[in-house]
């Protein structure tokens, strides 16, 4: 167990991070991700408040769908990256990162501007279990066929232990899977049922190596102060034609001036893992820094995400300066590893 965003979280279970990682790529695992926030936004003014707060356009989807989006500072830095679960016409569950819930609540309250809606932090009332892997739905179907049937980026209600629950076809591993939000009093029973059905428990260690192989950003690393959606290669999350949102003007200026730095994937020549904040060098010149690095259990080598000068392109060879020595690496396309199914 380790501290994480104010929570005590499992880093790994007795099988260890490597085995948990492989189980997710080959079969199914279940993560306890209850540290993620849930902000329930409900009322006739809910959609407008979310549209005025976040970068993406919910009109691209509809009730019963989930959408990835960003909350920006006025300088276009990413304050948080978020999944919005659109539960029904006037009900949304906004899912921020572990330590950013209060900030998201404040932004939504400010955007409401007297509109008819309620904004409530419901994080403490539910647990979130993420069942992930190519056989995740098969394992979950033995427990709840309703939950297992939700489509990718769909949102649905299901019943467990006599209580109403929510499920979304989302995750953070690069594999298929779902995330179940259930009342805390029945969460333990659902966990036991899912593991009895064959999903292996997995912790934060495997969650990080899996998301890194999938090229997925982590707030505080690939997203955060001084890093915009454009720097992170996530321009698709910005709906330029929907109207205003915090940070839009600064983001437009950056787009016009040219984005620098940009996010790239680095594949190391050996098993040694790069680490965050190590310098990236090309031809003797400092061209950026590593934002996340680790050993890839699937590829058997070190991999990294790095913010680098835009001239650094796929196919280039660079060096990562690590503890007084250099680690050779190649710039590669993302993701490092595609889904198994």
Residue pairs with C-beta under 8 A, 6 or more apart in sequence:
1 8
1 9
1 10
1 11
2 8
2 9
2 10
2 11
2 204
3 9
4 35
4 98
4 204
5 35
5 97
5 98
5 99
6 35
6 98
6 99
7 34
7 35
7 98
9 32
9 35
9 203
9 204
10 32
10 201
10 203
10 204
11 17
11 203
11 204
11 205
12 20
12 202
12 203
12 204
12 205
12 206
13 20
13 200
13 201
13 202
13 203
15 23
15 200
15 201
17 203
17 205
17 206
17 209
18 297
19 200
20 29
20 200
20 201
20 202
20 203
20 205
20 206
21 202
21 205
21 206
21 209
21 210
21 297
21 298
22 297
22 298
23 29
23 133
23 200
23 202
24 132
24 133
24 173
24 175
24 202
24 206
24 210
25 133
25 134
25 175
25 210
25 297
25 298
25 337
25 340
26 133
26 134
26 340
27 133
27 134
27 135
27 139
27 198
27 200
28 131
28 132
28 133
28 134
28 135
28 136
28 138
28 139
28 140
28 177
28 198
28 199
28 200
29 131
29 132
29 133
29 136
29 199
29 200
29 201
29 202
29 206
30 129
30 130
30 131
30 132
30 191
30 194
30 195
30 199
30 200
30 201
30 202
31 129
31 130
31 132
31 202
31 203
31 207
32 127
32 128
32 129
32 191
33 128
33 129
33 130
33 172
33 179
33 207
34 123
34 126
34 127
34 128
34 129
34 187
35 98
36 95
36 96
36 97
36 98
36 123
36 128
37 94
37 95
37 96
37 97
37 98
37 100
37 101
37 104
37 121
37 123
38 93
38 94
38 95
38 121
38 122
38 123
38 126
38 128
38 181
39 93
39 94
39 95
39 96
39 101
39 104
39 105
39 108
39 119
39 120
39 121
39 122
39 123
40 91
40 92
40 93
40 94
40 118
40 119
40 120
40 122
41 49
41 50
41 91
41 92
41 93
41 94
41 108
41 117
41 118
41 119
42 90
42 91
42 92
42 117
42 118
42 120
43 90
43 115
43 116
43 117
43 118
44 90
44 115
44 116
44 117
45 112
45 115
45 116
45 117
46 90
46 91
46 92
46 117
47 58
47 90
47 92
48 115
49 108
49 111
49 112
49 115
49 117
49 119
50 58
50 84
50 92
50 94
50 108
50 111
51 57
51 58
51 59
51 242
51 243
51 245
52 111
52 243
52 244
52 245
53 71
53 107
53 108
53 111
53 245
53 246
54 69
54 70
54 71
54 82
54 84
54 245
55 69
55 70
55 71
55 72
55 229
55 237
55 238
55 239
55 245
55 247
55 248
56 67
56 68
56 69
56 70
56 237
56 238
56 239
57 239
57 241
57 242
58 67
58 84
58 86
59 242
60 67
60 239
61 67
61 86
61 153
62 86
63 86
63 87
63 88
63 89
64 86
64 88
64 154
64 155
64 156
65 86
65 153
65 154
65 155
66 83
66 84
66 85
66 86
66 153
66 154
66 155
66 168
66 169
66 170
67 83
67 84
67 86
67 153
68 81
68 82
68 83
68 237
69 81
69 82
69 83
69 84
69 237
70 78
70 79
70 80
70 81
70 82
70 223
70 229
70 234
70 237
70 238
71 78
71 79
71 80
71 81
71 82
71 96
71 100
71 103
71 104
71 107
71 246
72 78
72 79
72 228
72 229
72 245
72 246
72 247
72 248
72 251
73 79
73 225
73 246
73 247
74 246
74 247
74 250
75 226
75 247
75 250
76 228
76 229
76 230
76 247
76 250
76 251
76 254
77 224
77 225
77 226
77 227
77 228
77 247
78 219
78 223
78 224
78 227
78 228
78 229
78 232
79 100
79 103
79 107
80 96
80 97
80 100
80 103
80 104
80 219
80 223
81 97
81 217
81 219
81 223
81 237
82 94
82 95
82 96
82 97
82 104
83 95
83 168
83 170
84 92
84 93
84 94
84 95
85 92
85 93
85 94
85 95
85 155
85 166
85 168
85 181
86 92
86 155
87 93
87 155
87 157
87 166
93 122
93 166
93 181
94 104
94 108
96 103
96 104
97 219
100 219
101 121
101 123
102 121
105 119
105 121
107 246
108 119
109 119
112 119
124 184
125 183
125 184
126 181
126 182
126 183
126 184
126 187
127 181
127 182
127 183
127 184
127 187
128 179
128 180
128 181
128 182
129 179
129 180
129 182
129 187
129 190
129 191
129 194
130 171
130 172
130 173
130 177
130 178
130 179
130 180
131 137
131 139
131 140
131 177
131 178
131 179
131 180
131 194
131 199
132 171
132 172
132 173
132 175
132 176
132 177
132 202
132 210
133 139
133 173
133 175
133 176
133 177
133 199
133 340
134 175
134 176
134 339
134 340
134 341
135 198
136 175
136 176
136 177
136 178
136 199
137 148
137 149
137 176
137 177
137 178
138 148
139 194
139 197
139 198
139 199
140 147
140 148
140 178
140 194
140 197
140 199
141 148
141 149
142 197
142 198
143 190
143 193
143 194
143 197
144 158
144 160
144 180
146 156
146 158
146 159
146 167
147 156
147 158
147 160
147 165
147 167
147 178
147 180
148 178
149 156
150 156
150 167
150 168
150 169
150 178
151 169
152 169
152 176
153 168
153 169
153 170
154 168
154 169
155 166
155 167
155 168
155 169
156 166
156 167
156 168
157 164
157 165
157 166
157 167
158 164
158 165
158 166
158 167
158 180
159 165
160 180
160 182
160 186
160 189
160 190
161 182
161 183
161 185
161 186
161 189
161 190
162 186
163 182
163 183
163 185
163 186
165 180
165 181
165 182
165 183
165 186
166 180
166 181
167 178
167 179
167 180
167 181
168 178
168 179
168 181
169 177
169 178
170 177
170 178
170 179
171 177
171 178
171 179
172 207
172 210
172 211
172 214
172 216
173 207
173 210
173 211
173 214
174 210
174 211
174 213
174 214
174 215
174 216
174 335
174 337
174 338
174 339
175 210
175 339
175 340
175 341
176 339
176 341
180 190
182 190
195 201
208 218
208 292
208 294
209 294
209 295
209 296
209 297
211 218
212 292
212 293
212 294
212 296
212 303
212 305
212 336
213 296
213 298
213 299
213 303
213 335
213 336
213 337
214 335
214 336
214 337
215 265
215 305
215 334
215 335
215 336
216 335
217 223
217 232
217 234
217 263
217 305
218 292
221 276
221 291
221 292
221 305
222 232
222 263
222 291
222 292
222 305
222 307
223 232
227 307
228 247
228 250
228 251
228 254
228 259
229 235
229 237
229 238
229 251
230 238
230 251
230 254
230 255
230 259
231 259
231 261
231 262
231 263
231 307
232 263
233 262
233 263
233 334
235 255
238 251
240 252
258 310
259 310
260 309
260 310
261 288
261 307
261 308
261 309
261 310
262 307
262 308
262 309
262 310
262 312
263 291
263 305
263 306
263 307
263 308
264 288
264 305
264 306
264 307
264 308
264 312
264 314
264 331
265 303
265 304
265 305
265 306
265 331
265 332
265 333
265 334
265 335
265 336
266 274
266 280
266 290
266 293
266 303
266 304
266 305
266 306
266 318
266 320
266 329
266 330
266 331
266 332
267 299
267 301
267 302
267 303
267 329
267 330
267 332
267 336
268 274
268 301
268 302
268 303
268 304
268 320
268 327
268 328
268 329
269 301
269 327
269 328
269 329
269 330
270 301
270 302
270 327
271 295
271 300
271 301
271 302
272 302
272 322
272 327
273 293
273 294
273 295
273 302
273 303
273 304
274 290
274 293
274 294
274 302
274 303
274 304
274 320
274 322
274 327
274 329
275 290
275 293
275 322
276 290
276 291
276 292
276 293
277 289
277 290
278 289
278 290
278 293
278 320
278 321
278 322
279 286
279 288
279 289
279 290
279 320
279 321
280 286
280 287
280 288
280 289
280 290
280 306
280 308
280 312
280 318
280 319
280 320
280 321
280 329
281 287
281 318
281 319
281 320
281 321
281 326
282 312
282 316
282 317
282 318
282 319
287 308
287 309
287 311
287 312
287 318
288 306
288 307
288 308
288 309
288 312
289 306
289 307
289 308
290 304
290 305
290 306
290 320
291 304
291 305
291 306
291 307
292 304
292 305
293 302
293 303
293 304
293 305
293 320
294 302
294 303
294 304
295 301
295 302
295 303
296 302
296 303
296 336
296 337
298 336
298 337
299 336
299 337
302 327
302 329
303 336
304 320
304 329
305 334
308 318
312 318
312 331
313 331
314 331
314 332
314 333
315 330
315 331
316 330
316 331
317 328
317 329
317 330
317 331
318 328
318 329
318 330
318 331
319 326
319 327
319 328
319 329
320 326
320 327
320 329
321 327
